[in-house]
């Protein structure tokens, strides 16, 4: 399966975010990854529905991947769906009723995903797999950009891929051209890239390099 590259706005130059999004889209990005942090579930505070709506209005065909690192997800699901999210992923420990929250995402017209933190077991997926369009596996602890990938999580990617071979696996955290091949070989097909992309001088070249590294020796 062809790999998809999802630039994370968390690492972009926030003083010119519209231009940054335009640049990575022109460089070949498949989706924009939109990190929503509430300073409760994670110790940071980032973007809200108004920014999502503004991006949707400017980039009307751009897929927007909303990752809710928040508590009280049900209300935010509705707000981000209305603001133009293409898909929304939530953490199982951030909602009281996971099945209901995932159903809310689907009912709002978005694709639904579950997020597994490094220490979160994939076992919870067994009881909601019928609700899932994808899974997002964190390869760092959520809350901050610029972290180094935790190699222990690679075994989890392989485990999830073995259990659910047809479920798309997205990975997020510390992804570079040096480790993307191992992640792809473990079963990941979607790659959230932050610092390694936005700190590069040539976005198109970096995205091409990431794709080539992911497909090397397939």
C-alpha positions in Angstrom: 0.0 0.0 0.0 1.3 3.5 -0.9 2.4 5.5 2.1 0.8 8.7 3.0 2.6 11.7 4.5 0.7 13.9 7.0 2.5 17.1 8.0 1.8 18.1 11.6 0.9 21.7 12.1 2.3 21.6 15.5 5.8 21.9 14.0 4.9 24.6 11.4 5.7 28.3 11.6 2.6 29.4 13.3 3.1 33.0 12.3 2.3 32.1 8.7 0.3 28.9 9.1 -1.8 29.4 5.9 1.4 29.7 3.8 2.9 26.7 5.5 -0.1 24.5 4.7 -0.1 25.7 1.1 3.6 24.9 0.8 3.4 21.3 2.1 0.3 20.6 0.0 2.2 21.8 -3.1 5.1 19.6 -1.9 2.9 16.5 -2.0 1.4 16.1 1.5 -1.6 13.7 1.6 -3.4 15.2 4.6 -2.8 17.8 7.2 -2.5 16.5 10.8 -4.2 18.8 13.3 -3.1 18.3 16.9 -5.7 19.5 19.4 -4.4 19.7 23.0 -6.4 21.0 26.0 -3.8 21.4 28.7 -5.7 18.7 30.7 -5.3 15.4 28.9 -1.8 16.6 27.9 0.3 19.4 29.3 0.0 21.7 26.3 -2.6 23.9 24.6 -2.9 24.2 20.8 -5.5 24.6 18.1 -9.3 24.9 18.2 -12.2 24.5 15.8 -12.0 28.0 14.5 -8.6 27.4 13.0 -9.8 24.1 11.5 -12.7 26.0 9.9 -10.5 28.7 8.5 -8.2 26.1 6.9 -11.3 24.3 5.5 -12.5 27.5 3.9 -9.2 28.3 2.3 -8.3 24.7 1.3 -11.7 23.2 0.5 -10.5 19.8 -0.8 -7.7 19.3 1.7 -8.1 16.2 4.0 -7.8 17.4 7.6 -6.8 14.8 10.2 -7.9 15.9 13.6 -6.2 14.2 16.6 -8.0 15.1 19.9 -5.6 15.0 22.8 -8.4 16.2 25.1 -10.9 15.3 27.6 -14.7 15.8 27.0 -14.3 14.6 23.4 -17.9 14.3 22.5 -18.6 18.1 22.3 -15.3 18.6 20.4 -16.2 15.9 18.0 -19.3 17.8 17.0 -17.4 21.1 16.8 -14.6 19.8 14.6 -16.9 17.8 12.4 -18.9 21.0 11.8 -15.6 22.9 11.2 -14.6 20.6 8.3 -12.5 17.7 9.8 -12.2 14.8 7.4 -11.4 12.3 10.1 -11.1 12.5 13.9 -9.2 10.2 16.3 -9.6 10.0 20.1 -7.9 8.3 23.0 -9.8 5.5 24.7 -9.0 6.8 28.2 -10.2 10.3 27.4 -13.9 9.3 27.1 -16.3 7.6 29.4 -18.0 5.6 26.6 -15.6 4.8 23.8 -18.1 3.1 21.5 -20.5 6.0 21.7 -17.8 8.6 21.0 -16.6 6.7 18.0 -20.2 6.4 16.8 -20.6 10.1 17.2 -17.6 10.7 14.8 -19.1 8.4 12.1 -22.6 9.9 12.5 -21.1 13.4 12.0 -19.7 12.3 8.6 -16.1 11.8 9.6 -13.8 8.8 9.6 -13.2 7.5 13.1 -9.9 6.5 14.6 -8.6 5.3 18.0 -5.3 6.5 19.4 -2.9 4.2 21.3 -0.3 5.9 23.5 3.0 4.1 24.0 1.8 2.3 27.1 -1.8 1.7 25.9 -2.7 -1.9 25.1 -4.2 -2.7 21.7 -6.7 -5.0 23.4 -9.3 -2.3 23.7 -9.6 -2.3 19.9 -11.2 -5.8 20.0 -14.5 -4.3 21.3 -14.7 -1.3 18.9 -13.0 -2.6 15.7 -16.4 -2.3 13.9 -16.3 1.4 14.5 -12.8 2.1 13.3 -11.6 3.4 9.9 -8.0 3.6 11.1 -5.8 3.5 14.2 -3.2 6.1 15.2 -0.3 4.6 17.1 1.8 7.2 19.1 5.5 6.5 18.8 6.2 9.2 21.5 4.2 10.3 24.5 1.6 12.8 23.4 1.8 16.5 24.3 4.9 17.9 22.7 6.6 18.0 19.3 10.2 17.3 18.5 10.5 14.1 20.5 12.6 11.0 19.7 10.7 7.9 18.5 10.4 5.2 21.2 11.6 2.0 19.5 9.6 -0.3 21.9 6.4 0.8 20.1 7.5 -0.8 16.8 6.4 -4.2 18.2 3.0 -2.8 18.9 2.6 -1.7 15.3 3.5 -5.1 14.1 1.0 -6.7 16.5 -1.9 -4.4 15.5 -1.1 -5.1 11.8 -1.1 -8.8 12.4 -4.5 -8.7 14.3 -6.1 -6.3 11.9 -4.3 -6.5 8.5 -6.9 -4.4 6.6 -7.0 -1.6 9.1 -4.9 1.5 8.1 -2.2 2.2 10.7 -1.0 5.8 11.2 2.0 6.5 13.3 3.0 9.8 15.0 6.1 10.9 16.7 9.8 11.3 15.9 9.4 10.0 12.4 12.4 10.6 10.1 13.9 9.1 6.9 16.1 7.0 9.1 13.3 5.1 10.9 10.3 5.3 8.5 11.4 2.1 6.7 11.2 0.0 9.9 7.8 1.5 10.7 6.5 0.7 7.2 7.8 -2.8 7.4 6.0 -3.3 10.7 2.7 -2.4 8.9 2.3 1.4 9.1 1.1 3.2 5.9 0.4 6.7 7.2 3.1 8.8 8.7 2.7 12.0 10.7 5.8 14.2 10.2 6.6 17.3 12.2 10.0 18.6 12.9 11.8 16.4 10.3 9.7 18.1 7.6 9.1 21.7 8.8 12.7 22.2 9.8 13.9 21.1 6.4 14.7 23.7 3.7 12.9 21.9 0.9 9.5 20.3 1.8 9.1 18.6 -1.6 12.5 17.0 -1.4 11.9 15.9 2.2 8.5 14.3 1.4 10.0 12.5 -1.6 12.9 11.2 0.6 10.4 10.0 3.2 8.4 8.1 0.6 11.4 6.6 -0.9 12.8 5.5 2.5 9.4 3.9 3.4 9.3 1.9 0.2 13.0 0.9 0.2 13.4 -2.9 -0.1 9.7 -3.6 -0.1 
